[in-house]
Amino acid sequence: MNAPLSPEPTDLHPGRWWHAEGDRFVCDLCPRRCHLRPGQRGFCFVRQATDQGIALTTWGRSTGFCVDPVEKKPLHHFLPGTPVLSFGTAGCNLGCRFCQNWEISKARELDARMDHAPPDAIVAAARSTGSRSVAFTYNDPVIFAEYALDVAAACRPAGIRTVAVTAGYLTTESRADFFAGMDAANVDLKAFTEGFYKRLCYGELAPVKETLAWLAHHSRCWLEITTLLIPGENDGDAELHALAAWVREALGPQVPLHFSAYHPDFRLTNPPTPATTLTRARRIARQEGLWYVYTGNVDDPEGGSTWCPGCGALLIQRDGYRLGRWSLDPARPGHCAACGLSIPGVFEAQPGRWGGRRQPVRIDAMQP
C-alpha cells in the first residue's frame, strides 16, 4: 500500500529508476514497483512522486555515523580488522516484524533530525578517522541508491572502499547499477521459504535469490550472506539443509555464510536464539559442503574464526570483533601459510588492528 499524500520536501533528488504509467509513476527500484501519484510516497517512505517523476527525499542526509570494525557488518573476508565508517538514512522497502534497527528503518518523522552529509563530507570523515571503507547500513541502502552511488563515486578516487549491507530486494533494472558502485556486500537472506518472507517481511524470497545469484556470477562485488535465526520461524533442520545446499549449488561453496542470533525487537517476541542453535546451523551448513560458515551475536571463538578448508589450519582467529592469530601468508596475501590454498576475499599482508571499538562520528565537524 502506498503512503498517503504528503507535503513536498524542501529538497528532492531526482530518482533514476522509474517510468510513467497513465497518471502515475512506477518505481522500478525494488520489486514492489509502487504506483504513485504526485505527492505520494512509496512503501519505503523515502521515494516520492512529483510532477516530473520519482525523487529521493533523503539524498545527502543521514541518521548518524559511527566507525565500526568491518567484522560487524558482518564481513570476515574483506579487509579483516579494519575500521569502516557506517551510516544509514531512514525508511526500508521491507516490513520485517523482527527488525533490529526499527527506530531508523521504520521512521516517519526523522527529516528534521537528520544530519546534512554530502558525499565529500563523508569522504573527509572516512579519511580523518582512518576508515578503509564506508558502509551503507542500519537501513537498506537500496532505497537511497542514488545517494549511496554518489558517495561511492566520491570514495573511489580517495582509495576508500564501499560496502552495502542489504536485503538484496531490488529489480533487474536497478541491480547492476547499484552493485557496480559497491566493493563488498553482505546480503541478508532472511529465511529460505516464501511463507516467511510473506508473513514476517511483507516481501518475497525469489528476488533475493536472484540478487544473490547475480552477485555470485556476474559481479566483481565481494559477497557474504547473513541469516538471522529466529527460534520457531527459520531454524528447523530441513530449512537449514535446504538453504545451505542452495548456496553451495547456486552460488558456490566459497561464499561465506553467517548465522546470527536474534533478540526480540519491534513486533516479534519470540525468545532469543540459543547459542546451540547457531552451532547446529553451522554444523549443518558445513555438512552441506560450505567452506566458510560463521556464527554471530554470540560468544563463539570457533564459529567466528576462519579455518582453511584445505588443511584445517586456523587462518584468522576471532574473539568477538577482535582478531588474534593470523596465519595467512604475508608474501601471498589471501593464501594459507600452511598449505598455500587461495582463500577467497579481499586480504592484505597484515590484518588491521581496529579491534572491537565503536566510535560515533559527528559529520558536521568533518566538513571539508
Buried (B, 14 or more C-beta within 10 A) or exposed (E): EBBEBEEBBEEBBEBBBBEEEEEBBBBBBBBBBBBBEBBBBBBBBBBBBBEEBBBBBBBBBBBBBBBBBBBBBBBBBBBBBBBBBBBBBBBBBBBBBBBBBBBBBBBEEBBEEBBEBBBBBBBBBBBEBEBBBBBBBBBBBBBBBBBBBBBBEBBEEEEBBBBBBBBBBBBEBBBEBBBEBBBBBBBBBBBBBEEBBEEBBBBBBEBBBBBBEBBBEEBEBBBBBBBBBBBEBBBEEEBBBBBBBBBBEEBBBBBBBBBBBBBEBBEBEBEBBBBEBBBBBBEBBBEBEBBBBBBBBBEBBEBBBBBBBBEEBBBBBBEBBBBEEBBBBEEEBBBBBBEEBEBBBBBBEEBBEBEEEEBEBEBEEBEE
